């Protein structure tokens, strides 16, 4: 029996916009799927990926200083 997929979100370093959800079985599988989607062999430095069960996706986040 197949294990259920989990949902992941991702964000580029220094940007406000968060993207997702990405459905994958593991964090490594989510990273591979994001690399294919972006057309890169390595994710950029500071790139953030997280499990949406731990922290929900925030589409727009405004800095307190803005």
Chimera marker file (.cmm) of the C-alpha trace (Angstrom):
<marker_set name="trace">
<marker id="1" x="0.000" y="0.000" z="0.000" r="1" g="1" b="0" radius="0.5"/>
<marker id="2" x="1.273" y="3.429" z="-0.918" r="1" g="1" b="0" radius="0.5"/>
<marker id="3" x="1.889" y="6.050" z="1.752" r="1" g="1" b="0" radius="0.5"/>
<marker id="4" x="-0.093" y="9.257" z="1.338" r="1" g="1" b="0" radius="0.5"/>
<marker id="5" x="1.679" y="12.257" z="-0.190" r="1" g="1" b="0" radius="0.5"/>
<marker id="6" x="2.562" y="15.239" z="1.916" r="1" g="1" b="0" radius="0.5"/>
<marker id="7" x="2.335" y="18.893" z="0.909" r="1" g="1" b="0" radius="0.5"/>
<marker id="8" x="5.314" y="21.239" z="0.841" r="1" g="1" b="0" radius="0.5"/>
<marker id="9" x="5.734" y="24.964" z="0.335" r="1" g="1" b="0" radius="0.5"/>
<marker id="10" x="8.795" y="26.812" z="-0.922" r="1" g="1" b="0" radius="0.5"/>
<marker id="11" x="10.200" y="30.312" z="-1.014" r="1" g="1" b="0" radius="0.5"/>
<marker id="12" x="13.166" y="32.064" z="-2.613" r="1" g="1" b="0" radius="0.5"/>
<marker id="13" x="15.583" y="33.806" z="-0.265" r="1" g="1" b="0" radius="0.5"/>
<marker id="14" x="14.824" y="37.508" z="0.084" r="1" g="1" b="0" radius="0.5"/>
<marker id="15" x="11.343" y="37.323" z="-1.495" r="1" g="1" b="0" radius="0.5"/>
<marker id="16" x="7.932" y="37.665" z="0.157" r="1" g="1" b="0" radius="0.5"/>
<marker id="17" x="5.955" y="35.336" z="-2.096" r="1" g="1" b="0" radius="0.5"/>
<marker id="18" x="5.624" y="31.705" z="-1.009" r="1" g="1" b="0" radius="0.5"/>
<marker id="19" x="4.743" y="28.988" z="-3.507" r="1" g="1" b="0" radius="0.5"/>
<marker id="20" x="3.035" y="25.622" z="-3.283" r="1" g="1" b="0" radius="0.5"/>
<marker id="21" x="1.639" y="23.284" z="-2.458" r="1" g="1" b="0" radius="0.5"/>
<marker id="22" x="3.908" y="20.626" z="-3.936" r="1" g="1" b="0" radius="0.5"/>
<marker id="23" x="2.632" y="17.084" z="-3.403" r="1" g="1" b="0" radius="0.5"/>
<marker id="24" x="5.462" y="14.621" z="-2.680" r="1" g="1" b="0" radius="0.5"/>
<marker id="25" x="6.213" y="11.591" z="-0.524" r="1" g="1" b="0" radius="0.5"/>
<marker id="26" x="9.264" y="13.147" z="1.165" r="1" g="1" b="0" radius="0.5"/>
<marker id="27" x="11.276" y="16.343" z="1.425" r="1" g="1" b="0" radius="0.5"/>
<marker id="28" x="13.875" y="14.963" z="-0.999" r="1" g="1" b="0" radius="0.5"/>
<marker id="29" x="11.161" y="14.116" z="-3.531" r="1" g="1" b="0" radius="0.5"/>
<marker id="30" x="9.738" y="17.644" z="-3.144" r="1" g="1" b="0" radius="0.5"/>
<marker id="31" x="13.181" y="19.149" z="-3.771" r="1" g="1" b="0" radius="0.5"/>
<marker id="32" x="13.591" y="17.028" z="-6.925" r="1" g="1" b="0" radius="0.5"/>
<marker id="33" x="10.156" y="18.071" z="-8.177" r="1" g="1" b="0" radius="0.5"/>
<marker id="34" x="10.896" y="21.764" z="-7.550" r="1" g="1" b="0" radius="0.5"/>
<marker id="35" x="14.259" y="21.476" z="-9.357" r="1" g="1" b="0" radius="0.5"/>
<marker id="36" x="12.482" y="19.966" z="-12.375" r="1" g="1" b="0" radius="0.5"/>
<marker id="37" x="9.802" y="22.655" z="-12.263" r="1" g="1" b="0" radius="0.5"/>
<marker id="38" x="12.406" y="25.440" z="-12.154" r="1" g="1" b="0" radius="0.5"/>
<marker id="39" x="14.660" y="23.755" z="-14.713" r="1" g="1" b="0" radius="0.5"/>
<marker id="40" x="17.780" y="23.841" z="-12.514" r="1" g="1" b="0" radius="0.5"/>
<marker id="41" x="20.167" y="21.153" z="-11.304" r="1" g="1" b="0" radius="0.5"/>
<marker id="42" x="20.700" y="22.766" z="-7.891" r="1" g="1" b="0" radius="0.5"/>
<marker id="43" x="18.398" y="24.887" z="-5.770" r="1" g="1" b="0" radius="0.5"/>
<marker id="44" x="19.665" y="28.431" z="-5.075" r="1" g="1" b="0" radius="0.5"/>
<marker id="45" x="21.357" y="29.303" z="-1.786" r="1" g="1" b="0" radius="0.5"/>
<marker id="46" x="18.872" y="30.281" z="0.903" r="1" g="1" b="0" radius="0.5"/>
<marker id="47" x="15.976" y="28.498" z="-0.849" r="1" g="1" b="0" radius="0.5"/>
<marker id="48" x="13.454" y="27.388" z="1.791" r="1" g="1" b="0" radius="0.5"/>
<marker id="49" x="11.229" y="24.295" z="1.680" r="1" g="1" b="0" radius="0.5"/>
<marker id="50" x="8.914" y="23.211" z="4.493" r="1" g="1" b="0" radius="0.5"/>
<marker id="51" x="6.154" y="20.740" z="5.272" r="1" g="1" b="0" radius="0.5"/>
<marker id="52" x="2.776" y="22.502" z="5.229" r="1" g="1" b="0" radius="0.5"/>
<marker id="53" x="1.610" y="20.512" z="8.270" r="1" g="1" b="0" radius="0.5"/>
<marker id="54" x="4.320" y="22.285" z="10.292" r="1" g="1" b="0" radius="0.5"/>
<marker id="55" x="3.671" y="25.783" z="8.910" r="1" g="1" b="0" radius="0.5"/>
<marker id="56" x="0.850" y="26.763" z="6.559" r="1" g="1" b="0" radius="0.5"/>
<marker id="57" x="1.459" y="28.585" z="3.302" r="1" g="1" b="0" radius="0.5"/>
<marker id="58" x="1.287" y="32.390" z="3.428" r="1" g="1" b="0" radius="0.5"/>
<marker id="59" x="0.779" y="33.813" z="-0.051" r="1" g="1" b="0" radius="0.5"/>
<marker id="60" x="1.680" y="37.404" z="0.795" r="1" g="1" b="0" radius="0.5"/>
<marker id="61" x="3.630" y="38.529" z="3.818" r="1" g="1" b="0" radius="0.5"/>
<marker id="62" x="4.369" y="42.211" z="4.414" r="1" g="1" b="0" radius="0.5"/>
<marker id="63" x="7.420" y="43.298" z="6.426" r="1" g="1" b="0" radius="0.5"/>
<marker id="64" x="6.664" y="45.166" z="9.628" r="1" g="1" b="0" radius="0.5"/>
<marker id="65" x="8.941" y="47.963" z="8.360" r="1" g="1" b="0" radius="0.5"/>
<marker id="66" x="6.882" y="48.488" z="5.192" r="1" g="1" b="0" radius="0.5"/>
<link id1="1" id2="2" r="1" g="1" b="0" radius="0.2"/>
<link id1="2" id2="3" r="1" g="1" b="0" radius="0.2"/>
<link id1="3" id2="4" r="1" g="1" b="0" radius="0.2"/>
<link id1="4" id2="5" r="1" g="1" b="0" radius="0.2"/>
<link id1="5" id2="6" r="1" g="1" b="0" radius="0.2"/>
<link id1="6" id2="7" r="1" g="1" b="0" radius="0.2"/>
<link id1="7" id2="8" r="1" g="1" b="0" radius="0.2"/>
<link id1="8" id2="9" r="1" g="1" b="0" radius="0.2"/>
<link id1="9" id2="10" r="1" g="1" b="0" radius="0.2"/>
<link id1="10" id2="11" r="1" g="1" b="0" radius="0.2"/>
<link id1="11" id2="12" r="1" g="1" b="0" radius="0.2"/>
<link id1="12" id2="13" r="1" g="1" b="0" radius="0.2"/>
<link id1="13" id2="14" r="1" g="1" b="0" radius="0.2"/>
<link id1="14" id2="15" r="1" g="1" b="0" radius="0.2"/>
<link id1="15" id2="16" r="1" g="1" b="0" radius="0.2"/>
<link id1="16" id2="17" r="1" g="1" b="0" radius="0.2"/>
<link id1="17" id2="18" r="1" g="1" b="0" radius="0.2"/>
<link id1="18" id2="19" r="1" g="1" b="0" radius="0.2"/>
<link id1="19" id2="20" r="1" g="1" b="0" radius="0.2"/>
<link id1="20" id2="21" r="1" g="1" b="0" radius="0.2"/>
<link id1="21" id2="22" r="1" g="1" b="0" radius="0.2"/>
<link id1="22" id2="23" r="1" g="1" b="0" radius="0.2"/>
<link id1="23" id2="24" r="1" g="1" b="0" radius="0.2"/>
<link id1="24" id2="25" r="1" g="1" b="0" radius="0.2"/>
<link id1="25" id2="26" r="1" g="1" b="0" radius="0.2"/>
<link id1="26" id2="27" r="1" g="1" b="0" radius="0.2"/>
<link id1="27" id2="28" r="1" g="1" b="0" radius="0.2"/>
<link id1="28" id2="29" r="1" g="1" b="0" radius="0.2"/>
<link id1="29" id2="30" r="1" g="1" b="0" radius="0.2"/>
<link id1="30" id2="31" r="1" g="1" b="0" radius="0.2"/>
<link id1="31" id2="32" r="1" g="1" b="0" radius="0.2"/>
<link id1="32" id2="33" r="1" g="1" b="0" radius="0.2"/>
<link id1="33" id2="34" r="1" g="1" b="0" radius="0.2"/>
<link id1="34" id2="35" r="1" g="1" b="0" radius="0.2"/>
<link id1="35" id2="36" r="1" g="1" b="0" radius="0.2"/>
<link id1="36" id2="37" r="1" g="1" b="0" radius="0.2"/>
<link id1="37" id2="38" r="1" g="1" b="0" radius="0.2"/>
<link id1="38" id2="39" r="1" g="1" b="0" radius="0.2"/>
<link id1="39" id2="40" r="1" g="1" b="0" radius="0.2"/>
<link id1="40" id2="41" r="1" g="1" b="0" radius="0.2"/>
<link id1="41" id2="42" r="1" g="1" b="0" radius="0.2"/>
<link id1="42" id2="43" r="1" g="1" b="0" radius="0.2"/>
<link id1="43" id2="44" r="1" g="1" b="0" radius="0.2"/>
<link id1="44" id2="45" r="1" g="1" b="0" radius="0.2"/>
<link id1="45" id2="46" r="1" g="1" b="0" radius="0.2"/>
<link id1="46" id2="47" r="1" g="1" b="0" radius="0.2"/>
<link id1="47" id2="48" r="1" g="1" b="0" radius="0.2"/>
<link id1="48" id2="49" r="1" g="1" b="0" radius="0.2"/>
<link id1="49" id2="50" r="1" g="1" b="0" radius="0.2"/>
<link id1="50" id2="51" r="1" g="1" b="0" radius="0.2"/>
<link id1="51" id2="52" r="1" g="1" b="0" radius="0.2"/>
<link id1="52" id2="53" r="1" g="1" b="0" radius="0.2"/>
<link id1="53" id2="54" r="1" g="1" b="0" radius="0.2"/>
<link id1="54" id2="55" r="1" g="1" b="0" radius="0.2"/>
<link id1="55" id2="56" r="1" g="1" b="0" radius="0.2"/>
<link id1="56" id2="57" r="1" g="1" b="0" radius="0.2"/>
<link id1="57" id2="58" r="1" g="1" b="0" radius="0.2"/>
<link id1="58" id2="59" r="1" g="1" b="0" radius="0.2"/>
<link id1="59" id2="60" r="1" g="1" b="0" radius="0.2"/>
<link id1="60" id2="61" r="1" g="1" b="0" radius="0.2"/>
<link id1="61" id2="62" r="1" g="1" b="0" radius="0.2"/>
<link id1="62" id2="63" r="1" g="1" b="0" radius="0.2"/>
<link id1="63" id2="64" r="1" g="1" b="0" radius="0.2"/>
<link id1="64" id2="65" r="1" g="1" b="0" radius="0.2"/>
<link id1="65" id2="66" r="1" g="1" b="0" radius="0.2"/>
</marker_set>
